[in-house]
């Protein structure tokens, strides 16, 4: 830690965080310079391969077919990558993930609301927004991006979703490879200043993200009226913990429980610089894309729903951050109360219309998720800029 390099954009916040919790502050800043050695090496090695051959190797690895003759011809970095993923961490208890799965399907609509209006907006208020903004993906293909995120979350919390070779396990590892490829493309460009920002999509970014997807999301669920037991909370945290592990978050910054994740989230947000122009653009794009995700494209209805989502988001993240992200200055008095009431009414009537609340939640999750006709694909971006890249 004596030789800790602090990217210049973090210096002011880091000084404040040191006074609050020096151990977590140092850990967070140290990880701004750490990528993902296994995945980063793999991506560099496969640059010379035909994309179709690369995808064959990855598909075999994702299916556990690592003893086949074809897989044995793969680069050593691909073999090492899947050797790592073949071994589960000692702390993993797949049986203990069941209550978290139950909670997810009991509160799916609230989870989606908390994710879009709270977790993702807060995440984009950090430097990670610069990576996403640079690629243009959330602006150019924002709906597809959100649907892919929802698909991963849904599969992670399907029964047995994180069992080896099942879709939650596969999609978590797929995200790891995509992050490594984007990191590679950004590093190859001249549009990133590492001395100012640290590594693009660093381990600090990802450790913060997983802590937010889990513990911070539970915080927002409480505000929105979620019905969650202590057993379900702990199980939900462990589900995201394992998914984070598969996404390449090193255990040195991967939380162990909800309390630890909340503290990492809190200190990281102190370390981060104030929201940037990229943060404002990303938050705006996210809020305005949400109605399209729900299938609402008529301009008037879309504006009205965006305004309502923005109000809920302001109520969740607080006026200070909402103002920094250039949200409309509106009163949020009663907004959360009204949301909770409408959700209870809808839950009540769903019993008599579409079967039951669990069915309604599942249909909602499916409707906002990305499902490819050919199944899970393993393509990677081949250009830094989304509009120039092949579909993936």
ABEGO torsion letter per residue (X at the ends): XAABBBBAAAAAAAAAAAAABAAAAAAAAAAAABBBAAAAAAAAAAAABBAAAAAAAAAAAAAGBAABAAAAABBAAAAAAAAAAABBBAABBAAAAAAAAAAAAAAAAAAAAAAAAAAAAAAAABAAAAAAAAAGAAAAAAAAAAAAAAAAAAAAABBGAABBGBAAAAAAAAAAAAAAAAAAAAAABAABBAAAAEBBGBAAAAAAAAAAABAAAAAAAAAAGBBBBAAAAAAAAAAAAAAAAAAGBBAAABBABAAAAAAAAAAAAAABBBBBAAAAAAAAAAAAAAAAAAGBABAAAAAAAAAAAAAAAAAAAEAAAAAAAGBBBBBABGAAAAAAAAAAAAAAAAAAAAGBAAAAAAAAAAAABBBBAAEBBABBBABABAAABBBX
